[in-house]
């Protein structure tokens, strides 16, 4: 079990928590948001992006670095 060895414990892991995690990880991996919306069964992308697709500082920094790398590769 995760909580037995993890440094940061999660109080409750539910199917809904896993649903949020899956959506976030798929978005991090670059899945097309429209496809992700379809897979999640949401009626619109706003639900997918605003409720299920979570961003943290690490993800934001990584994305900025990726954009900068793509810009350097263009030149």
C-alpha angles and dihedrals in degrees: 000000000000097000093055093067105018122110090213111047123214113218097210130008110197134169087257092054089052090049090056091046093050092050092049094047093048090051091048089053090055102256112170106262093225090055090046090051089052094048092048091050094234121157092223141011092247090072091048094049102035101039108024108025105078125191127200133181093265092054092047093050091047092051092049090051091049092052092048091050092050090050092051091049091053094057 
